[in-house]
């Protein structure tokens, strides 16, 4: 076999190895997603591209990609963990009776207040929505950052851990908004 043929053979072998590694990473460790819709604005915009780590420990405030009951993929923020109480009163979220700090909503709330559009987040409690006091074991209460229009746990219910594909760890597109989470 000539040197040129050997070089091409090794090139093809290298491409196959890279392809297998990429498929394995995408299948078991990371996922690539395109943000669709305005439910997480202004923090995530339509057509932002993100990478998701599939096997992260989930915490309150994490942004996650999930399989919604309608079969779609949603991007939402974890508000309630298993066992938590969650309620909203007068535009303030309370988790386990304590005010939840939500700095990621500051600009949106100010804009809404300036427009005198009423509450940014309607008043609710888990009891008023689901006739239960706490988030069930193994499930999460998620909400979009654009609360007035977000289709989230207030409408679709609690999200089982198995329906959460993973935690957003990196926005890589657009380049001027690239960030690590």
N, C-alpha and C positions, 0 to 999 in steps of 0.2 A: 504494500500500500504506500502510495506516495505521501510526502510530507503535507501537501495541500489537502489530500483526502483525509489524513489524520486530523489536521487542523479543523476541517469542516465537521468531522465526526465529533470531536471534542466540543466544538461550538454548539452543535445540536444537543449533545448530552447536557451541557451547561444550561441551555434553554429549557430542557425538560425538567431538570432539577429545580430551577428557579420557578417554573410554572407549578410544579408540585408543592413547593414551599408556600407559594402565594395562595394556592387553593386551600391548603391545610390551615394557614393562618386565618383566611377569610371564613372558613367553616367552623373552626374551633376557638379562635382567640379574639379576632377583631371583625368588625363589619363596617362597611362604608354605606353612608346614607345621605340622601338628598332631602333637605327640609322642604316640606310641601305645606303651604298655607300660612296664614298670619297668626296662629294661636300662640306663638311664642315671641311675637314682636314686642319690643324692639330688640330683644336680646338675640334672637335667631330669626333671620328673615327668609322669605321664600327663596328657594334655590341655594341656600347656604349648603356647603358640603361638610359632613362631619364623620369622624371615626369613632366607633363605639367599642369599648372593651367589654367583652361578653361575660367575664367572670369576676366582676368587681363586687366588693362589699358595698351594699347600697346604704346611703345615708340621707337624712332629710336635707333637701336643697339640691341634691344631685339631679341633673337633667338626664333623662333616660329615653330610649326608644322602646316602644312597646307594641305588641300585637293587640289592637283594639277588637272589641266584640264584633264589629262590622267587617273584620278582615283586613282593615287598613293598618298601616304602620303610623303611629303617632309619636310626636316628640313632646314630652311633658316634664314637669318638675315634681319631685317627690315632696309632698307636704306632710303626710301622715304615715308613720311607720306602724308595723303591727303592734296592737295594744294601745295606740294613742287615741286621745279624744281630739276632735278637730271642730272648730266653729269659726265663723266670721261674724263680727258684729261691728257696725259703723266703720267699715273699711279697714278693720284690723283683724288679722288672723290670730287665733289662739290655738295652741297645741298644748294639751295637758294643762289647760288653765293659764298658761303663760303666753304673753305676747310674742309672736314670731317675728323676728327681724327679717325684713324682705328688702334689702337695699337694691336688688335688681328691679324693683318696681317703682322706685322713687320718681323717675322722669315721667313715666306713664301716669302715675297718680296725680302729679302736679299738672300735667296737661289736661287731664279729665276735670280736675277741680277748676282750672282756669276756664274751661268750656262750660262749667256749671252743668255737667251731664249727670249729676247724681253720684251714687256709689260706684266705685270701681269694681268691688267684689260684693255681690248681693249678700245679705245676711242669711246664714244657714247654720245648721249643726248636723252632725251625723244622725242624731235622733230625728230631726225634721226631714232628712233625706231618705234614710234607710231604716228608721225605727230601731236603731241600735246605738249604744254609747261609744263603742271603740272600733278601731280598724281591726278586722279579723286577723288571726294568726296566719302568717305566710302571705299576707296581702298588703297592698299599699294604696294610699289615697293620693292621687296625682292631680295637678292643675296646670293649665297653660299660664304663661306670664301675661298674656293679653286676656285678662279675666272676663271682660264683657262679651267676648265672642268665642271663647275657648270651649270646645266640647271635651269635657274631662270627667273626672270621677263624680262630679256633681250630677252628671247625666248618665254616664256609662257604668258607674259603680266602682267598687274596689278592683284593683288589678292584682291577680295572683303573681307570685314571684316568677313562675314558669312562663308567664306571658311577657315579661320584661326581657328584651333581647340583651340589653346592656346599658352601661353608663357612657354618656358622651365624654370623651377625653380630649378631643382635638377638633377644632374647626379649622380646616385648611383652605376653604374657599368661601368668600373671596379673599385674595391674598392680603388686602389691606385690613381685614378683620381677623386674620389668623390668630388663634388663641388656644391655650391649653387649659383644661378644666380639671 
